Amino acid sequence: MKYILNGKLTSKENATVSVRDLALMRGYGIFDYFRCIGLKPLFIEDHLDRFFNSAATLRIPMPFSKEEVHQQVLKLIEENQVMDSTFRLILTGGYTEESYEIGEPSLIIYNEPAIEWNMQAYEKGLKLLTLEYRRDIPEVKTINYLMGIYQKVRLAEAGAADVLFHMNGKLSELTRSNFYIVDQNNVIKTAKDDVLLGITRKHIKKMVEGKYQFEETDLYLDDLKSAKEVFISGSGKKIVPIRQVEEQVFNNGKVGEVTKDLIEMFEDYSEAFVRD
Amino acid sequence: MKYILNGKLTSKENATVSVRDLALMRGYGIFDYFRCIGLKPLFIEDHLDRFFNSAATLRIPMPFSKEEVHQQVLKLIEENQVMDSTFRLILTGGYTEESYEIGEPSLIIYNEPAIEWNMQAYEKGLKLLTLEYRRDIPEVKTINYLMGIYQKVRLAEAGAADVLFHMNGKLSELTRSNFYIVDQNNVIKTAKDDVLLGITRKHIKKMVEGKYQFEETDLYLDDLKSAKEVFISGSGKKIVPIRQVEEQVFNNGKVGEVTKDLIEMFEDYSEAFVRD
């Protein structure tokens, strides 16, 4: 599998970054992540838009145009020839002789075979724990996932898959997913503040138009008590049902009808998208 | 200037880390930072203790013993022969074929000439802004300084040097410094929760024994109103007076007597420490 480092094809072994890069010294960098269906990247324009917005917000000078990065992605698809892969784009804070100044960034692109998601997750739903936490600059896809990885021992002990973030009881997102509640009237609700502007979230909203009501709104821990169904979304995992949050179980522990419907709709929607 | 990567002397150019390291992919890693007076590392046992504690808390397997890392530091001092340098130790979350699992870490050690701190800072004091924020896992020196670097534009616009963190008005620390208030009775107070356990902080406490009362306690934004003097500390900057926080000016904008005394005491204390 080839990687692309600063516009050039390279081996995995040579895909390295200086220890003087701000990504390593200060955790300062951004990334983005998307899926390919077969050899076709899904929602790539959205991901590139977000990636470039993330860079601009963190003031990291992007070394290539959007079109050039798009071409690099297509070049790597052609080179690696992996059906159904996932792509990672990383832009580092950059090489610096100082230790707190943005420097000359490195852009890394690679893909790998898509992980087979545990089918049980889709059939039985996942368990979540809660955590009072807000991601740094939530609307930006930074490389900082320190807290998520730190929580893994606690999650494993509880048989839980991830943490649901809140601040003073106001819900936002998971470490790597957006979060949704389906209420008793089948209205789909997702947090409007302090969340990553998920590409899957954006397309779910578009996809359900005319079929379900979709609200970006304030959600609280208390809203879980009356939730009919709960699910999460992400570019890799797509739509995954949530069975319980802490001790609160939804829909008697069964995947709800709306969630099931959305999972199916999203498969069709995504496949139609890459066919067009 | 040589670097040490995984126990071996190497050139700066060859001091690189794989883009598959969790430090780059997920901002997962730790570091530590200390000063040398001449060719003698200051408080190195404390820094190594903290560095090893940080690794243990984040469950990153340390590839060397404390004594081996100590020897590597001494080797680099011998090799680079820089008087008055500062050292950085970085331990990465490690190389991983997965994207969310701790892998085989890299340990990077390097030193560089100590930055000449702006003397004005010591004579006139710095201005701070405030920010509602808590560092991830505050007691650990992780590599995540994303928020601090992100705030730099806002700081520059306000002519301020750093942000003072608080949560709901409860003060903690700065991005890279501990924070102290000297009250009207010359009691030195520093936040007890949600702070990095600073090595300079530890030694200030020890140094002032018998001369000043030192309290690790809860401090609030409101306490700034009655503060006589304010200062910060860090391994590189030592003790630096704070002239104002937002619009609140301390001691009529002059460096206070206690702060001046501590700055002098700390010079003597540090020099005596490396002489022993």
Interface residues (C-beta under 8 A of the other chain):
Chain A: Y3 L5 K12 A15 T16 V17 S18 V19 R20 D21 L22 A23 L24 M25 R26 G27 Y28 G29 F31 L58 R59 R88 I90 T92 G93 S99 Y100 I102 I108 Y110 D136 I137 T142 I143 N144 Y145 L146 M147 G148 I149 Y150 K152 V153
Chain B: Y3 L5 K12 A15 T16 V17 S18 V19 R20 D21 L22 A23 L24 M25 R26 G27 Y28 G29 F31 L58 R59 R88 I90 T92 G93 S99 Y100 I102 I108 Y110 D136 I137 T142 I143 N144 Y145 L146 M147 G148 I149 Y150 K152 V153
